[in-house]
Amino acid sequence: MHVVVCIVGYRNLPDIERCVAALGESTHRDLEVVICENGGAQAHAALTARLPGRLAGGQTVTIIEAADNPGYAGGINRCIEARPEADAWWMLNPDTVPEPGALAALVSRLQRGDCAAAGGVLHDGTGHVQAYGGRWRGWLARAESIGRGARIDAPVDAAAVEAAQTYISGASMLIGRRFVDTAGLMRDDYFLYCEEVEWCVRAQQRGLRLGFAPDSRVLHHQGATTGSATTLDRRPRMPIYLDERNKLHVIRDTTPAHLPVAAVMTLLLLTLRFARRGAWAQWRYALSGWWAGLRGQRGKPA
């Protein structure tokens, strides 16, 4: 199976260098890497100068410049469109370090034929799970990470994860050709956050199944590019704004009848969440995003 690894960067050369170096150790050898740099000409030039044209195993590394910054979804779409002949595409965040067997495990799960996309174990640097997969709570317009906080060496029931998950984290997600042919590409009007949730829910509504490969382990330095991993009271405006805005877009795009209830519940929940932390400045960012989502505003924020 020929896999194209799709990475979207934004002026984060050290992260991408580390990720690409790890890909050179992959035990699945039939791959190539396509990177979409959204950070402009200077960032593209820096990547071109520093990254090798081939991995340690000889696989090619291609860098695309997206001068208009189409966001994460737009960058992923451009990577897929650059290699439409691939058997599968691996969405991989630049702030990840996959283990050598991570891709092989995903490919093995996908090749069983009963799923159109597969995810694995995302974990942090302390040996704890960030997510096995995700569960989308439509009425609440909230995404939940399955397995969060578990030890990465703890036993995991793969069948139970597959039964519970309704989306796969875009930080590490292998999709096959059937997924793209049936569900289409990501919605690039989300720009950033929740786009993989909508994509997976859309795919499931069209009859596709999501798989889970417990032996696919990927270290994820979460929020390295956007600053979303900082404490709530110090988090930047953009990740808060887009997170709240796009949750309402997922409802609008997949279960529009739920939008009135979801909008009210989301407003209550985000107010309680920020009030508990006393993060009133950040609450205003969230409220702004909620209002933009309610009004249907999309695309790159001003």
C-alpha positions as CSV (number, residue, x, y, z in Angstrom):
1,M,0.0,0.0,0.0
2,H,1.5,3.3,-1.1
3,V,0.9,5.9,1.6
4,V,1.4,9.7,1.3
5,V,2.1,11.3,4.6
6,C,0.4,14.7,4.7
7,I,1.9,17.3,7.0
8,V,0.7,21.0,7.3
9,G,3.2,23.4,8.7
10,Y,3.1,27.0,9.8
11,R,6.6,28.4,10.5
12,N,7.5,25.5,12.8
13,L,10.6,24.1,11.1
14,P,12.0,22.4,14.3
15,D,8.8,20.4,14.8
16,I,8.7,19.3,11.1
17,E,12.4,18.3,11.1
18,R,11.8,16.1,14.2
19,C,8.7,14.5,12.6
20,V,10.3,13.9,9.2
21,A,13.3,12.3,10.9
22,A,11.0,9.9,12.8
23,L,9.3,9.0,9.5
24,G,12.7,7.9,8.2
25,E,12.6,5.1,10.7
26,S,9.2,3.8,9.6
27,T,8.9,0.1,9.2
28,H,6.3,0.6,6.5
29,R,8.6,1.6,3.6
30,D,6.1,2.3,0.8
31,L,5.5,5.9,1.6
32,E,6.4,9.5,0.6
33,V,6.0,12.8,2.4
34,V,4.2,15.9,1.2
35,I,4.4,19.0,3.3
36,C,2.2,22.0,2.8
37,E,3.8,25.1,4.3
38,N,1.1,27.7,5.2
39,G,3.5,30.3,6.6
40,G,4.6,32.1,3.5
41,A,7.6,32.3,1.2
42,Q,10.2,32.7,3.9
43,A,9.0,29.7,5.9
44,H,8.8,27.6,2.6
45,A,12.4,28.6,1.8
46,A,13.6,27.6,5.2
47,L,12.0,24.2,4.9
48,T,13.4,23.7,1.5
49,A,16.9,24.6,2.7
50,R,16.9,22.5,5.8
51,L,14.8,19.3,5.0
52,P,16.3,16.5,2.9
53,G,14.7,15.7,-0.4
54,R,14.6,12.1,0.7
55,L,14.1,10.2,3.9
56,A,16.7,7.8,5.3
57,G,15.0,5.0,3.4
58,G,15.1,6.9,0.1
59,Q,11.4,8.0,0.1
60,T,10.8,11.4,-1.4
61,V,9.9,14.6,0.6
62,T,8.0,17.2,-1.3
63,I,7.3,20.7,0.0
64,I,4.3,22.8,-1.3
65,E,4.0,26.5,-0.6
66,A,0.6,27.8,0.2
67,A,1.0,31.5,0.2
68,D,-2.6,32.2,1.0
69,N,-2.6,30.1,4.2
70,P,-5.7,27.9,3.6
71,G,-5.6,26.6,7.2
72,Y,-5.1,23.0,8.3
73,A,-7.9,21.5,6.3
74,G,-7.0,23.5,3.2
75,G,-3.3,22.3,3.6
76,I,-4.4,18.7,4.0
77,N,-6.6,19.0,0.9
78,R,-3.7,20.3,-1.1
79,C,-1.4,17.5,0.0
80,I,-4.1,14.9,-1.1
81,E,-4.7,16.7,-4.4
82,A,-0.9,16.7,-5.1
83,R,-0.9,12.9,-4.9
84,P,-4.3,11.7,-6.0
85,E,-2.9,8.4,-7.1
86,A,-2.0,7.2,-3.5
87,D,-3.6,4.2,-2.0
88,A,-4.0,6.0,1.4
89,W,-3.1,9.3,3.0
90,W,-1.8,9.7,6.5
91,M,-2.7,13.0,8.2
92,L,0.1,13.7,10.6
93,N,0.6,16.8,12.7
94,P,4.0,18.4,12.5
95,D,4.3,18.4,16.3
96,T,4.2,14.5,16.4
97,V,6.9,11.9,16.6
98,P,5.5,8.5,15.4
99,E,7.1,5.3,16.5
100,P,8.7,3.2,13.8
101,G,5.8,0.8,13.6
102,A,3.0,3.4,13.9
103,L,2.2,3.5,10.1
104,A,2.5,-0.2,9.6
105,A,-0.1,-0.8,12.3
106,L,-2.5,1.7,10.7
107,V,-2.0,0.1,7.3
108,S,-2.6,-3.3,8.7
109,R,-5.9,-2.2,10.3
110,L,-7.0,-0.5,7.1
111,Q,-6.2,-3.5,4.9
112,R,-8.6,-5.7,6.9
113,G,-11.2,-4.0,4.7
114,D,-13.9,-3.3,7.2
115,C,-13.0,0.3,7.8
116,A,-12.2,3.3,5.6
117,A,-10.0,5.2,8.1
118,A,-7.9,4.2,11.1
119,G,-6.4,6.0,14.1
120,G,-4.1,4.9,16.9
121,V,-2.8,5.9,20.3
122,L,-1.8,9.6,20.7
123,H,0.2,10.2,23.9
124,D,2.2,12.9,25.6
125,G,5.7,12.9,26.8
126,T,4.8,11.6,30.3
127,G,3.6,8.2,29.1
128,H,-0.1,9.1,29.3
129,V,-2.7,8.8,26.6
130,Q,-4.2,11.9,25.0
131,A,-6.7,9.9,22.9
132,Y,-7.4,6.5,21.4
133,G,-10.2,8.1,19.4
134,G,-12.9,10.7,19.9
135,R,-16.6,10.8,20.7
136,W,-18.7,13.6,19.4
137,R,-21.6,14.7,21.6
138,G,-24.0,16.4,19.2
139,W,-26.5,17.8,21.5
140,L,-23.8,19.5,23.5
141,A,-21.5,20.3,20.5
142,R,-18.6,18.9,22.4
143,A,-15.8,16.5,21.5
144,E,-14.5,14.0,24.1
145,S,-11.2,12.1,23.9
146,I,-11.5,8.4,24.6
147,G,-8.9,7.0,26.9
148,R,-7.5,10.3,28.0
149,G,-5.2,10.0,31.0
150,A,-4.6,6.3,30.8
151,R,-1.1,4.9,30.8
152,I,0.1,4.0,27.3
153,D,1.2,0.5,28.5
154,A,-2.3,-0.2,29.9
155,P,-4.4,-2.8,28.1
156,V,-6.9,-1.4,25.7
157,D,-10.0,-3.0,24.2
158,A,-9.8,-2.1,20.5
159,A,-13.3,-3.3,19.7
160,A,-14.7,-1.1,22.5
161,V,-12.9,1.9,21.2
162,E,-14.2,1.3,17.7
163,A,-17.7,0.9,19.0
164,A,-17.5,4.2,20.9
165,Q,-15.5,6.5,18.6
166,T,-17.2,8.8,16.1
167,Y,-14.1,10.6,15.0
168,I,-10.4,10.1,14.7
169,S,-8.0,12.9,15.8
170,G,-6.5,14.7,12.8
171,A,-3.1,14.5,14.5
172,S,-2.7,10.9,13.3
173,M,-5.4,9.6,10.9
174,L,-4.9,7.2,8.0
175,I,-7.6,7.4,5.3
176,G,-8.0,5.1,2.4
177,R,-9.2,5.9,-1.1
178,R,-12.7,4.7,-0.3
179,F,-13.0,7.4,2.4
180,V,-12.1,10.2,0.0
181,D,-14.2,8.8,-2.8
182,T,-17.3,8.6,-0.5
183,A,-16.9,11.5,1.9
184,G,-14.9,13.9,-0.2
185,L,-12.2,16.2,1.1
186,M,-12.0,18.2,4.3
187,R,-14.1,21.4,4.6
188,D,-11.5,24.1,4.3
189,D,-13.9,26.8,5.5
190,Y,-13.3,25.5,9.1
191,F,-9.7,26.8,8.7
192,L,-8.6,25.2,12.0
193,Y,-10.2,22.9,14.7
194,C,-13.0,20.4,14.4
195,E,-12.6,19.8,10.7
196,E,-11.7,16.1,11.3
197,V,-14.8,15.7,13.5
198,E,-17.1,16.9,10.7
199,W,-15.2,14.8,8.2
200,C,-15.5,11.6,10.2
201,V,-19.2,12.2,11.1
202,R,-19.9,13.0,7.4
203,A,-18.2,9.7,6.4
204,Q,-20.1,7.7,8.9
205,Q,-23.4,9.2,7.7
206,R,-22.5,7.9,4.3
207,G,-22.0,4.4,5.6
208,L,-18.2,4.3,6.3
209,R,-16.6,2.8,9.5
210,L,-13.7,4.0,11.5
211,G,-11.0,1.7,12.8
212,F,-8.5,1.7,15.7
213,A,-5.0,0.3,15.7
214,P,-3.7,0.1,19.3
215,D,-0.1,-0.7,18.2
216,S,0.1,2.6,16.3
217,R,1.7,5.0,18.9
218,V,2.4,8.6,18.2
219,L,3.9,11.1,20.6
220,H,2.0,14.4,20.2
221,H,3.3,17.7,21.5
222,Q,-0.2,19.1,21.6
223,G,-0.8,22.7,20.7
224,A,2.9,23.4,19.8
225,T,1.9,25.6,16.8
226,T,-1.2,27.4,18.1
227,G,-0.5,27.7,21.8
228,S,-3.6,25.8,22.7
229,A,-1.8,23.6,25.2
230,T,-1.3,26.5,27.6
231,T,-3.5,26.9,30.7
232,L,-7.0,28.3,29.9
233,D,-6.4,31.7,31.4
234,R,-3.3,32.2,29.1
235,R,-4.6,30.7,25.9
236,P,-4.4,32.9,22.8
237,R,-7.6,34.2,21.2
238,M,-7.5,32.3,17.9
239,P,-7.7,28.7,19.2
240,I,-10.4,29.6,21.7
241,Y,-12.4,31.5,19.1
242,L,-12.1,28.9,16.3
243,D,-12.8,26.0,18.7
244,E,-16.1,27.4,19.8
245,R,-17.1,28.7,16.4
246,N,-16.4,25.4,14.6
247,K,-18.2,23.2,17.1
248,L,-21.4,24.9,16.0
249,H,-20.4,24.4,12.4
250,V,-20.2,20.7,12.9
251,I,-23.8,20.7,14.2
252,R,-24.9,22.9,11.3
253,D,-23.2,20.6,8.7
254,T,-24.1,17.2,10.1
255,T,-27.3,17.5,12.3
256,P,-28.8,21.0,11.6
257,A,-32.0,20.2,13.5
258,H,-29.9,20.1,16.7
259,L,-28.5,23.6,16.3
260,P,-30.9,25.5,18.6
261,V,-30.4,23.2,21.5
262,A,-26.7,22.8,20.9
263,A,-26.2,26.5,20.8
264,V,-27.9,27.1,24.1
265,M,-26.0,24.2,25.8
266,T,-22.7,25.3,24.4
267,L,-23.2,28.8,25.7
268,L,-23.9,27.5,29.2
269,L,-21.0,25.0,29.2
270,L,-18.4,27.5,27.9
271,T,-19.5,30.1,30.5
272,L,-19.2,27.6,33.3
273,R,-15.9,26.4,32.1
274,F,-14.3,29.8,31.9
275,A,-15.9,31.0,35.1
276,R,-14.4,28.1,37.1
277,R,-11.0,29.3,36.0
278,G,-11.7,33.0,36.3
279,A,-10.6,33.4,32.7
280,W,-12.9,36.2,31.8
281,A,-10.7,37.6,29.0
282,Q,-10.6,34.2,27.3
283,W,-14.4,33.8,27.9
284,R,-14.9,36.9,25.7
285,Y,-12.9,35.1,22.9
286,A,-15.1,32.0,23.3
287,L,-18.3,34.1,23.3
288,S,-17.1,35.8,20.1
289,G,-16.4,32.4,18.5
290,W,-19.8,31.1,19.7
291,W,-21.6,34.1,18.2
292,A,-19.7,33.7,14.9
293,G,-20.6,30.1,14.8
294,L,-24.3,30.9,15.5
295,R,-24.2,33.4,12.6
296,G,-22.6,30.9,10.3
297,Q,-19.3,32.9,9.8
298,R,-16.6,30.7,8.3
299,G,-13.1,30.8,6.9
300,K,-9.9,32.4,8.2
301,P,-10.6,34.8,11.1
302,A,-9.9,38.5,10.6
